Amino acid sequence: MYLPTEGPEAFDTAERGHRAFDALSGKAPADRSRTDTIQPAMFDGIRALLEDQTVTSLVELRHKFVVQAADELSRRRAGIERFGVTLNGLEAAQRSLVQAAQRIELDLLWGSSRGAVPVPQHDHFRYLDLPFAPADRLQELRDWWQRHCEAREEWTSARS
């Protein structure tokens, strides 16, 4: 069953929108006015997620070493070793970014959650019980890889 979303019959949709904005503004329905605004705490919460140390550290790493927004001297001063990127750190940063996006999508834009993980359109676990390469053909794979590497090395040693 679909309810009207506009016009004089869209009372339910309008009422749900008012309730959602009342929660954002921190006002009771009886105190509602056209000048109501979203509480700063909502934006503070999103900002805190985006300014999490794991996120800001990755942003700085990106600026200094990936997108080349720095020169060689500032990169040396920054020192990539001080960033200490770990899988746990990446997970923490991803968690903060997903939570910030979720708050924006659900609370501010009154949208719906798309989830944090894409849903594959196939069985991504199929064939995981099989080895990547059969054991009796590993030497063949190694030989192919050696030929592949040698051919690429020729690209860099060829003189015109």
VMD Tcl script that builds the backbone (N, CA, C; Angstrom):
set m [mol new atoms 480]
animate dup $m
set s [atomselect $m all]
$s set {name element resname resid chain x y z} {
  {N N MET 1 A 0.845 -1.179 0.000}
  {CA C MET 1 A 0.000 0.000 0.000}
  {C C MET 1 A 0.891 1.244 0.000}
  {N N TYR 2 A 0.634 2.133 -0.916}
  {CA C TYR 2 A 1.391 3.370 -1.016}
  {C C TYR 2 A 0.533 4.517 -0.516}
  {N N LEU 3 A 1.170 5.410 0.232}
  {CA C LEU 3 A 0.478 6.596 0.728}
  {C C LEU 3 A 0.879 7.787 -0.138}
  {N N PRO 4 A -0.009 8.756 -0.302}
  {CA C PRO 4 A 0.337 9.950 -1.078}
  {C C PRO 4 A 1.527 10.677 -0.443}
  {N N THR 5 A 2.402 11.211 -1.268}
  {CA C THR 5 A 3.573 11.935 -0.763}
  {C C THR 5 A 3.475 13.436 -1.015}
  {N N GLU 6 A 2.405 13.875 -1.668}
  {CA C GLU 6 A 2.201 15.304 -1.887}
  {C C GLU 6 A 0.705 15.582 -1.971}
  {N N GLY 7 A 0.360 16.843 -1.853}
  {CA C GLY 7 A -1.041 17.242 -1.941}
  {C C GLY 7 A -1.773 17.109 -0.625}
  {N N PRO 8 A -3.088 17.380 -0.631}
  {CA C PRO 8 A -3.864 17.416 0.608}
  {C C PRO 8 A -4.017 16.044 1.285}
  {N N GLU 9 A -3.782 14.961 0.548}
  {CA C GLU 9 A -3.912 13.623 1.133}
  {C C GLU 9 A -2.600 13.101 1.713}
  {N N ALA 10 A -1.549 13.901 1.674}
  {CA C ALA 10 A -0.227 13.447 2.109}
  {C C ALA 10 A 0.035 13.742 3.581}
  {N N PHE 11 A -1.003 13.691 4.399}
  {CA C PHE 11 A -0.862 14.028 5.807}
  {C C PHE 11 A 0.162 13.144 6.510}
  {N N ASP 12 A 0.109 11.830 6.254}
  {CA C ASP 12 A 1.005 10.920 6.955}
  {C C ASP 12 A 2.469 11.214 6.625}
  {N N THR 13 A 2.750 11.467 5.361}
  {CA C THR 13 A 4.115 11.780 4.951}
  {C C THR 13 A 4.588 13.074 5.609}
  {N N ALA 14 A 3.741 14.086 5.600}
  {CA C ALA 14 A 4.097 15.369 6.218}
  {C C ALA 14 A 4.291 15.196 7.726}
  {N N GLU 15 A 3.433 14.420 8.359}
  {CA C GLU 15 A 3.530 14.217 9.798}
  {C C GLU 15 A 4.841 13.508 10.160}
  {N N ARG 16 A 5.221 12.500 9.376}
  {CA C ARG 16 A 6.480 11.800 9.646}
  {C C ARG 16 A 7.665 12.757 9.442}
  {N N GLY 17 A 7.589 13.609 8.445}
  {CA C GLY 17 A 8.644 14.597 8.228}
  {C C GLY 17 A 8.749 15.577 9.381}
  {N N HIS 18 A 7.602 16.021 9.899}
  {CA C HIS 18 A 7.595 16.934 11.054}
  {C C HIS 18 A 8.200 16.256 12.272}
  {N N ARG 19 A 7.829 15.000 12.509}
  {CA C ARG 19 A 8.373 14.286 13.671}
  {C C ARG 19 A 9.889 14.121 13.543}
  {N N ALA 20 A 10.354 13.814 12.339}
  {CA C ALA 20 A 11.798 13.648 12.122}
  {C C ALA 20 A 12.524 14.966 12.375}
  {N N PHE 21 A 11.970 16.075 11.871}
  {CA C PHE 21 A 12.643 17.363 12.074}
  {C C PHE 21 A 12.529 17.814 13.521}
  {N N ASP 22 A 11.422 17.496 14.189}
  {CA C ASP 22 A 11.303 17.827 15.616}
  {C C ASP 22 A 12.437 17.162 16.394}
  {N N ALA 23 A 12.743 15.909 16.044}
  {CA C ALA 23 A 13.830 15.203 16.728}
  {C C ALA 23 A 15.170 15.886 16.442}
  {N N LEU 24 A 15.372 16.325 15.201}
  {CA C LEU 24 A 16.626 17.000 14.845}
  {C C LEU 24 A 16.762 18.359 15.517}
  {N N SER 25 A 15.648 19.053 15.652}
  {CA C SER 25 A 15.697 20.393 16.240}
  {C C SER 25 A 15.595 20.367 17.761}
  {N N GLY 26 A 15.158 19.241 18.310}
  {CA C GLY 26 A 15.006 19.137 19.762}
  {C C GLY 26 A 13.786 19.862 20.279}
  {N N LYS 27 A 12.818 20.088 19.424}
  {CA C LYS 27 A 11.606 20.811 19.816}
  {C C LYS 27 A 10.427 19.850 19.930}
  {N N ALA 28 A 9.541 20.170 20.834}
  {CA C ALA 28 A 8.284 19.432 20.945}
  {C C ALA 28 A 7.345 19.952 19.860}
  {N N PRO 29 A 6.436 19.109 19.363}
  {CA C PRO 29 A 5.517 19.565 18.305}
  {C C PRO 29 A 4.770 20.846 18.666}
  {N N ALA 30 A 4.419 21.024 19.919}
  {CA C ALA 30 A 3.688 22.222 20.331}
  {C C ALA 30 A 4.557 23.481 20.262}
  {N N ASP 31 A 5.889 23.292 20.308}
  {CA C ASP 31 A 6.812 24.432 20.279}
  {C C ASP 31 A 7.419 24.664 18.896}
  {N N ARG 32 A 6.975 23.933 17.911}
  {CA C ARG 32 A 7.518 23.993 16.555}
  {C C ARG 32 A 7.301 25.370 15.942}
  {N N SER 33 A 8.328 25.867 15.201}
  {CA C SER 33 A 8.170 27.131 14.463}
  {C C SER 33 A 8.976 27.050 13.169}
  {N N ARG 34 A 8.701 27.963 12.257}
  {CA C ARG 34 A 9.392 27.980 10.963}
  {C C ARG 34 A 10.867 28.356 11.091}
  {N N THR 35 A 11.270 28.892 12.224}
  {CA C THR 35 A 12.667 29.288 12.408}
  {C C THR 35 A 13.501 28.205 13.098}
  {N N ASP 36 A 12.901 27.052 13.369}
  {CA C ASP 36 A 13.642 25.958 14.010}
  {C C ASP 36 A 14.798 25.515 13.117}
  {N N THR 37 A 15.870 25.147 13.765}
  {CA C THR 37 A 17.043 24.645 13.041}
  {C C THR 37 A 17.503 23.332 13.676}
  {N N ILE 38 A 18.354 22.644 12.971}
  {CA C ILE 38 A 18.909 21.393 13.483}
  {C C ILE 38 A 19.856 21.722 14.625}
  {N N GLN 39 A 19.789 20.924 15.677}
  {CA C GLN 39 A 20.659 21.141 16.829}
  {C C GLN 39 A 22.130 21.007 16.432}
  {N N PRO 40 A 22.984 21.874 16.920}
  {CA C PRO 40 A 24.414 21.775 16.613}
  {C C PRO 40 A 25.020 20.428 17.010}
  {N N ALA 41 A 24.461 19.784 18.013}
  {CA C ALA 41 A 25.000 18.490 18.461}
  {C C ALA 41 A 24.975 17.457 17.339}
  {N N MET 42 A 23.988 17.543 16.441}
  {CA C MET 42 A 23.923 16.601 15.320}
  {C C MET 42 A 25.162 16.761 14.438}
  {N N PHE 43 A 25.505 18.005 14.112}
  {CA C PHE 43 A 26.676 18.268 13.281}
  {C C PHE 43 A 27.968 17.984 14.045}
  {N N ASP 44 A 27.953 18.253 15.356}
  {CA C ASP 44 A 29.131 17.962 16.179}
  {C C ASP 44 A 29.434 16.469 16.165}
  {N N GLY 45 A 28.393 15.652 16.217}
  {CA C GLY 45 A 28.586 14.194 16.193}
  {C C GLY 45 A 29.177 13.732 14.874}
  {N N ILE 46 A 28.679 14.282 13.771}
  {CA C ILE 46 A 29.217 13.927 12.447}
  {C C ILE 46 A 30.658 14.416 12.327}
  {N N ARG 47 A 30.896 15.639 12.770}
  {CA C ARG 47 A 32.253 16.200 12.718}
  {C C ARG 47 A 33.211 15.345 13.536}
  {N N ALA 48 A 32.790 14.909 14.713}
  {CA C ALA 48 A 33.666 14.077 15.557}
  {C C ALA 48 A 34.034 12.774 14.845}
  {N N LEU 49 A 33.095 12.190 14.142}
  {CA C LEU 49 A 33.393 10.968 13.392}
  {C C LEU 49 A 34.400 11.244 12.276}
  {N N LEU 50 A 34.224 12.358 11.578}
  {CA C LEU 50 A 35.124 12.693 10.467}
  {C C LEU 50 A 36.491 13.173 10.946}
  {N N GLU 51 A 36.553 13.669 12.179}
  {CA C GLU 51 A 37.824 14.148 12.723}
  {C C GLU 51 A 38.483 13.123 13.639}
  {N N ASP 52 A 37.977 11.901 13.620}
  {CA C ASP 52 A 38.580 10.817 14.383}
  {C C ASP 52 A 40.050 10.695 13.986}
  {N N GLN 53 A 40.907 10.379 14.938}
  {CA C GLN 53 A 42.346 10.332 14.701}
  {C C GLN 53 A 42.700 9.371 13.567}
  {N N THR 54 A 42.011 8.248 13.469}
  {CA C THR 54 A 42.340 7.293 12.404}
  {C C THR 54 A 42.014 7.878 11.037}
  {N N VAL 55 A 40.934 8.639 10.941}
  {CA C VAL 55 A 40.558 9.260 9.670}
  {C C VAL 55 A 41.526 10.383 9.326}
  {N N THR 56 A 41.799 11.267 10.269}
  {CA C THR 56 A 42.684 12.402 9.984}
  {C C THR 56 A 44.099 11.942 9.658}
  {N N SER 57 A 44.547 10.869 10.290}
  {CA C SER 57 A 45.868 10.327 9.990}
  {C C SER 57 A 45.926 9.811 8.551}
  {N N LEU 58 A 44.879 9.129 8.112}
  {CA C LEU 58 A 44.841 8.639 6.724}
  {C C LEU 58 A 44.727 9.789 5.730}
  {N N VAL 59 A 43.987 10.822 6.088}
  {CA C VAL 59 A 43.873 11.990 5.211}
  {C C VAL 59 A 45.248 12.650 5.061}
  {N N GLU 60 A 45.971 12.798 6.179}
  {CA C GLU 60 A 47.303 13.401 6.108}
  {C C GLU 60 A 48.250 12.520 5.293}
  {N N LEU 61 A 48.179 11.216 5.493}
  {CA C LEU 61 A 48.997 10.286 4.715}
  {C C LEU 61 A 48.693 10.440 3.229}
  {N N ARG 62 A 47.429 10.531 2.909}
  {CA C ARG 62 A 47.009 10.720 1.513}
  {C C ARG 62 A 47.590 12.013 0.955}
  {N N HIS 63 A 47.486 13.092 1.720}
  {CA C HIS 63 A 47.998 14.385 1.254}
  {C C HIS 63 A 49.512 14.363 1.048}
  {N N LYS 64 A 50.222 13.714 1.941}
  {CA C LYS 64 A 51.685 13.756 1.895}
  {C C LYS 64 A 52.294 12.747 0.924}
  {N N PHE 65 A 51.626 11.601 0.726}
  {CA C PHE 65 A 52.279 10.528 -0.013}
  {C C PHE 65 A 51.504 10.009 -1.221}
  {N N VAL 66 A 50.236 10.330 -1.339}
  {CA C VAL 66 A 49.457 9.765 -2.439}
  {C C VAL 66 A 49.171 10.811 -3.506}
  {N N VAL 67 A 48.557 11.920 -3.130}
  {CA C VAL 67 A 48.148 12.908 -4.124}
  {C C VAL 67 A 49.207 13.988 -4.347}
  {N N GLN 68 A 50.341 13.840 -3.712}
  {CA C GLN 68 A 51.486 14.716 -3.922}
  {C C GLN 68 A 51.177 16.183 -3.640}
  {N N ALA 69 A 50.452 16.436 -2.583}
  {CA C ALA 69 A 50.162 17.815 -2.198}
  {C C ALA 69 A 51.314 18.401 -1.385}
  {N N ALA 70 A 52.353 17.613 -1.200}
  {CA C ALA 70 A 53.494 18.073 -0.430}
  {C C ALA 70 A 54.751 17.924 -1.277}
  {N N ASP 71 A 55.804 18.612 -0.849}
  {CA C ASP 71 A 57.070 18.443 -1.555}
  {C C ASP 71 A 57.925 17.409 -0.814}
  {N N GLU 72 A 59.083 17.116 -1.378}
  {CA C GLU 72 A 59.933 16.065 -0.821}
  {C C GLU 72 A 60.349 16.373 0.616}
  {N N LEU 73 A 60.658 17.627 0.899}
  {CA C LEU 73 A 61.080 18.010 2.247}
  {C C LEU 73 A 59.960 17.775 3.256}
  {N N SER 74 A 58.751 18.223 2.929}
  {CA C SER 74 A 57.654 18.036 3.898}
  {C C SER 74 A 57.301 16.563 4.051}
  {N N ARG 75 A 57.493 15.768 2.991}
  {CA C ARG 75 A 57.264 14.322 3.113}
  {C C ARG 75 A 58.285 13.703 4.062}
  {N N ARG 76 A 59.545 14.129 3.917}
  {CA C ARG 76 A 60.576 13.598 4.819}
  {C C ARG 76 A 60.268 13.966 6.267}
  {N N ARG 77 A 59.830 15.211 6.474}
  {CA C ARG 77 A 59.477 15.647 7.829}
  {C C ARG 77 A 58.289 14.882 8.375}
  {N N ALA 78 A 57.313 14.588 7.507}
  {CA C ALA 78 A 56.128 13.851 7.942}
  {C C ALA 78 A 56.495 12.428 8.309}
  {N N GLY 79 A 57.376 11.803 7.522}
  {CA C GLY 79 A 57.826 10.446 7.808}
  {C C GLY 79 A 56.704 9.437 7.743}
  {N N ILE 80 A 56.708 8.627 6.709}
  {CA C ILE 80 A 55.627 7.662 6.535}
  {C C ILE 80 A 55.542 6.689 7.709}
  {N N GLU 81 A 56.682 6.445 8.364}
  {CA C GLU 81 A 56.674 5.475 9.475}
  {C C GLU 81 A 55.837 5.959 10.651}
  {N N ARG 82 A 55.636 7.251 10.794}
  {CA C ARG 82 A 54.854 7.741 11.939}
  {C C ARG 82 A 53.362 7.505 11.763}
  {N N PHE 83 A 52.943 7.200 10.551}
  {CA C PHE 83 A 51.522 6.985 10.318}
  {C C PHE 83 A 51.071 5.621 10.828}
  {N N GLY 84 A 51.923 4.623 10.778}
  {CA C GLY 84 A 51.594 3.312 11.328}
  {C C GLY 84 A 50.266 2.768 10.850}
  {N N VAL 85 A 50.067 2.692 9.554}
  {CA C VAL 85 A 48.813 2.189 9.009}
  {C C VAL 85 A 48.702 0.693 9.285}
  {N N THR 86 A 47.606 0.310 9.906}
  {CA C THR 86 A 47.329 -1.101 10.191}
  {C C THR 86 A 45.943 -1.446 9.679}
  {N N LEU 87 A 45.697 -2.724 9.549}
  {CA C LEU 87 A 44.344 -3.135 9.144}
  {C C LEU 87 A 43.318 -2.715 10.195}
  {N N ASN 88 A 43.686 -2.776 11.467}
  {CA C ASN 88 A 42.769 -2.323 12.522}
  {C C ASN 88 A 42.492 -0.827 12.393}
  {N N GLY 89 A 43.542 -0.062 12.050}
  {CA C GLY 89 A 43.354 1.375 11.856}
  {C C GLY 89 A 42.469 1.677 10.664}
  {N N LEU 90 A 42.682 0.942 9.569}
  {CA C LEU 90 A 41.824 1.119 8.394}
  {C C LEU 90 A 40.376 0.770 8.715}
  {N N GLU 91 A 40.181 -0.290 9.491}
  {CA C GLU 91 A 38.825 -0.670 9.878}
  {C C GLU 91 A 38.179 0.407 10.751}
  {N N ALA 92 A 38.950 0.963 11.674}
  {CA C ALA 92 A 38.414 2.020 12.539}
  {C C ALA 92 A 38.039 3.252 11.721}
  {N N ALA 93 A 38.887 3.622 10.754}
  {CA C ALA 93 A 38.582 4.774 9.900}
  {C C ALA 93 A 37.349 4.491 9.055}
  {N N GLN 94 A 37.267 3.293 8.508}
  {CA C GLN 94 A 36.100 2.941 7.700}
  {C C GLN 94 A 34.834 2.979 8.553}
  {N N ARG 95 A 34.923 2.501 9.786}
  {CA C ARG 95 A 33.763 2.526 10.681}
  {C C ARG 95 A 33.292 3.965 10.899}
  {N N SER 96 A 34.229 4.876 11.153}
  {CA C SER 96 A 33.872 6.285 11.366}
  {C C SER 96 A 33.207 6.879 10.129}
  {N N LEU 97 A 33.770 6.599 8.956}
  {CA C LEU 97 A 33.208 7.149 7.717}
  {C C LEU 97 A 31.829 6.580 7.419}
  {N N VAL 98 A 31.647 5.284 7.644}
  {CA C VAL 98 A 30.338 4.664 7.414}
  {C C VAL 98 A 29.303 5.235 8.385}
  {N N GLN 99 A 29.703 5.400 9.644}
  {CA C GLN 99 A 28.767 5.951 10.631}
  {C C GLN 99 A 28.405 7.395 10.310}
  {N N ALA 100 A 29.371 8.187 9.845}
  {CA C ALA 100 A 29.075 9.572 9.460}
  {C C ALA 100 A 28.115 9.588 8.268}
  {N N ALA 101 A 28.398 8.765 7.272}
  {CA C ALA 101 A 27.514 8.697 6.097}
  {C C ALA 101 A 26.114 8.241 6.497}
  {N N GLN 102 A 26.036 7.303 7.407}
  {CA C GLN 102 A 24.742 6.795 7.869}
  {C C GLN 102 A 23.950 7.895 8.575}
  {N N ARG 103 A 24.609 8.666 9.408}
  {CA C ARG 103 A 23.909 9.764 10.107}
  {C C ARG 103 A 23.398 10.810 9.121}
  {N N ILE 104 A 24.222 11.132 8.133}
  {CA C ILE 104 A 23.796 12.111 7.130}
  {C C ILE 104 A 22.615 11.557 6.340}
  {N N GLU 105 A 22.750 10.334 5.872}
  {CA C GLU 105 A 21.711 9.723 5.035}
  {C C GLU 105 A 20.393 9.554 5.787}
  {N N LEU 106 A 20.453 8.970 6.973}
  {CA C LEU 106 A 19.216 8.654 7.701}
  {C C LEU 106 A 18.653 9.843 8.471}
  {N N ASP 107 A 19.514 10.541 9.196}
  {CA C ASP 107 A 19.010 11.593 10.088}
  {C C ASP 107 A 18.767 12.922 9.367}
  {N N LEU 108 A 19.710 13.331 8.520}
  {CA C LEU 108 A 19.584 14.639 7.884}
  {C C LEU 108 A 18.799 14.594 6.576}
  {N N LEU 109 A 19.048 13.569 5.777}
  {CA C LEU 109 A 18.405 13.508 4.458}
  {C C LEU 109 A 17.140 12.656 4.462}
  {N N TRP 110 A 16.852 12.053 5.585}
  {CA C TRP 110 A 15.634 11.251 5.752}
  {C C TRP 110 A 15.562 10.174 4.676}
  {N N GLY 111 A 16.721 9.567 4.448}
  {CA C GLY 111 A 16.814 8.522 3.432}
  {C C GLY 111 A 16.693 7.152 4.050}
  {N N SER 112 A 17.252 6.188 3.355}
  {CA C SER 112 A 17.229 4.816 3.866}
  {C C SER 112 A 18.641 4.264 3.812}
  {N N SER 113 A 18.901 3.294 4.650}
  {CA C SER 113 A 20.230 2.711 4.711}
  {C C SER 113 A 20.454 1.773 3.539}
  {N N ARG 114 A 21.602 1.924 2.923}
  {CA C ARG 114 A 21.983 1.002 1.853}
  {C C ARG 114 A 22.916 -0.068 2.395}
  {N N GLY 115 A 23.214 -0.004 3.677}
  {CA C GLY 115 A 24.125 -0.953 4.289}
  {C C GLY 115 A 25.565 -0.539 4.088}
  {N N ALA 116 A 26.455 -1.177 4.804}
  {CA C ALA 116 A 27.861 -0.816 4.744}
  {C C ALA 116 A 28.649 -1.688 3.780}
  {N N VAL 117 A 28.074 -2.804 3.380}
  {CA C VAL 117 A 28.795 -3.737 2.523}
  {C C VAL 117 A 27.985 -3.978 1.254}
  {N N PRO 118 A 28.609 -3.810 0.090}
  {CA C PRO 118 A 27.888 -4.085 -1.154}
  {C C PRO 118 A 27.463 -5.554 -1.217}
  {N N VAL 119 A 26.349 -5.796 -1.819}
  {CA C VAL 119 A 25.849 -7.164 -1.954}
  {C C VAL 119 A 26.205 -7.665 -3.350}
  {N N PRO 120 A 27.074 -8.677 -3.422}
  {CA C PRO 120 A 27.430 -9.189 -4.752}
  {C C PRO 120 A 26.238 -9.862 -5.413}
  {N N GLN 121 A 26.217 -9.811 -6.715}
  {CA C GLN 121 A 25.109 -10.412 -7.468}
  {C C GLN 121 A 25.432 -11.843 -7.878}
  {N N HIS 122 A 26.359 -12.442 -7.184}
  {CA C HIS 122 A 26.762 -13.820 -7.437}
  {C C HIS 122 A 27.193 -14.424 -6.108}
  {N N ASP 123 A 27.485 -15.699 -6.098}
  {CA C ASP 123 A 27.936 -16.367 -4.878}
  {C C ASP 123 A 29.441 -16.170 -4.743}
  {N N HIS 124 A 29.849 -15.186 -3.951}
  {CA C HIS 124 A 31.270 -14.879 -3.833}
  {C C HIS 124 A 32.045 -15.909 -3.025}
  {N N PHE 125 A 31.366 -16.879 -2.429}
  {CA C PHE 125 A 32.050 -17.951 -1.714}
  {C C PHE 125 A 32.212 -19.210 -2.568}
  {N N ARG 126 A 31.622 -19.188 -3.745}
  {CA C ARG 126 A 31.732 -20.341 -4.627}
  {C C ARG 126 A 33.203 -20.555 -5.010}
  {N N TYR 127 A 33.627 -21.757 -5.008}
  {CA C TYR 127 A 34.986 -22.179 -5.377}
  {C C TYR 127 A 36.047 -21.860 -4.327}
  {N N LEU 128 A 35.694 -21.294 -3.190}
  {CA C LEU 128 A 36.713 -21.031 -2.178}
  {C C LEU 128 A 37.291 -22.314 -1.594}
  {N N ASP 129 A 36.578 -23.414 -1.782}
  {CA C ASP 129 A 37.081 -24.689 -1.286}
  {C C ASP 129 A 38.157 -25.271 -2.213}
  {N N LEU 130 A 38.375 -24.656 -3.375}
  {CA C LEU 130 A 39.368 -25.139 -4.330}
  {C C LEU 130 A 40.658 -24.334 -4.205}
  {N N PRO 131 A 41.805 -24.959 -4.414}
  {CA C PRO 131 A 43.050 -24.198 -4.362}
  {C C PRO 131 A 43.160 -23.266 -5.550}
  {N N PHE 132 A 43.963 -22.225 -5.381}
  {CA C PHE 132 A 44.166 -21.253 -6.459}
  {C C PHE 132 A 44.789 -21.919 -7.673}
  {N N ALA 133 A 45.757 -22.764 -7.421}
  {CA C ALA 133 A 46.415 -23.502 -8.502}
  {C C ALA 133 A 46.671 -24.920 -8.005}
  {N N PRO 134 A 46.453 -25.903 -8.853}
  {CA C PRO 134 A 46.712 -27.286 -8.442}
  {C C PRO 134 A 48.198 -27.467 -8.098}
  {N N ALA 135 A 48.471 -28.218 -7.068}
  {CA C ALA 135 A 49.845 -28.401 -6.584}
  {C C ALA 135 A 50.767 -28.946 -7.666}
  {N N ASP 136 A 50.267 -29.826 -8.519}
  {CA C ASP 136 A 51.129 -30.426 -9.535}
  {C C ASP 136 A 51.445 -29.472 -10.694}
  {N N ARG 137 A 50.847 -28.261 -10.669}
  {CA C ARG 137 A 51.119 -27.305 -11.750}
  {C C ARG 137 A 51.781 -26.023 -11.235}
  {N N LEU 138 A 52.210 -26.029 -9.969}
  {CA C LEU 138 A 52.837 -24.843 -9.400}
  {C C LEU 138 A 54.133 -24.490 -10.114}
  {N N GLN 139 A 54.928 -25.500 -10.485}
  {CA C GLN 139 A 56.177 -25.205 -11.187}
  {C C GLN 139 A 55.888 -24.555 -12.537}
  {N N GLU 140 A 54.856 -25.008 -13.209}
  {CA C GLU 140 A 54.454 -24.399 -14.480}
  {C C GLU 140 A 54.072 -22.929 -14.268}
  {N N LEU 141 A 53.373 -22.654 -13.184}
  {CA C LEU 141 A 53.000 -21.277 -12.854}
  {C C LEU 141 A 54.246 -20.436 -12.558}
  {N N ARG 142 A 55.184 -20.994 -11.797}
  {CA C ARG 142 A 56.428 -20.274 -11.505}
  {C C ARG 142 A 57.197 -19.963 -12.784}
  {N N ASP 143 A 57.278 -20.933 -13.689}
  {CA C ASP 143 A 57.982 -20.732 -14.958}
  {C C ASP 143 A 57.308 -19.638 -15.781}
  {N N TRP 144 A 55.973 -19.668 -15.836}
  {CA C TRP 144 A 55.242 -18.628 -16.569}
  {C C TRP 144 A 55.530 -17.260 -15.959}
  {N N TRP 145 A 55.492 -17.193 -14.636}
  {CA C TRP 145 A 55.736 -15.924 -13.952}
  {C C TRP 145 A 57.133 -15.397 -14.266}
  {N N GLN 146 A 58.123 -16.270 -14.285}
  {CA C GLN 146 A 59.491 -15.849 -14.604}
  {C C GLN 146 A 59.553 -15.273 -16.020}
  {N N ARG 147 A 58.924 -15.955 -16.979}
  {CA C ARG 147 A 58.908 -15.445 -18.361}
  {C C ARG 147 A 58.182 -14.098 -18.428}
  {N N HIS 148 A 57.091 -13.984 -17.708}
  {CA C HIS 148 A 56.313 -12.750 -17.655}
  {C C HIS 148 A 57.180 -11.604 -17.125}
  {N N CYS 149 A 57.882 -11.823 -16.029}
  {CA C CYS 149 A 58.732 -10.786 -15.428}
  {C C CYS 149 A 59.875 -10.411 -16.357}
  {N N GLU 150 A 60.499 -11.399 -16.971}
  {CA C GLU 150 A 61.604 -11.114 -17.887}
  {C C GLU 150 A 61.127 -10.269 -19.067}
  {N N ALA 151 A 59.965 -10.588 -19.603}
  {CA C ALA 151 A 59.422 -9.811 -20.721}
  {C C ALA 151 A 59.178 -8.364 -20.297}
  {N N ARG 152 A 58.663 -8.132 -19.095}
  {CA C ARG 152 A 58.416 -6.765 -18.615}
  {C C ARG 152 A 59.725 -6.041 -18.364}
  {N N GLU 153 A 60.720 -6.750 -17.877}
  {CA C GLU 153 A 62.039 -6.146 -17.652}
  {C C GLU 153 A 62.638 -5.669 -18.965}
  {N N GLU 154 A 62.371 -6.393 -20.033}
  {CA C GLU 154 A 62.870 -5.958 -21.350}
  {C C GLU 154 A 62.292 -4.605 -21.730}
  {N N TRP 155 A 61.081 -4.334 -21.302}
  {CA C TRP 155 A 60.471 -3.054 -21.626}
  {C C TRP 155 A 61.311 -1.913 -21.081}
  {N N THR 156 A 61.864 -2.110 -19.867}
  {CA C THR 156 A 62.605 -1.019 -19.219}
  {C C THR 156 A 64.063 -0.984 -19.638}
  {N N SER 157 A 64.594 -2.078 -20.204}
  {CA C SER 157 A 66.011 -2.087 -20.581}
  {C C SER 157 A 66.212 -1.851 -22.090}
  {N N ALA 158 A 65.123 -1.835 -22.842}
  {CA C ALA 158 A 65.234 -1.610 -24.289}
  {C C ALA 158 A 65.648 -0.165 -24.562}
  {N N ARG 159 A 66.552 -0.001 -25.493}
  {CA C ARG 159 A 67.012 1.343 -25.859}
  {C C ARG 159 A 66.519 1.647 -27.262}
  {N N SER 160 A 66.041 2.871 -27.449}
  {CA C SER 160 A 65.555 3.226 -28.778}
  {C C SER 160 A 66.633 3.850 -29.608}
}
mol reanalyze $m
mol bondsrecalc $m
mol representation Tube
mol addrep $m
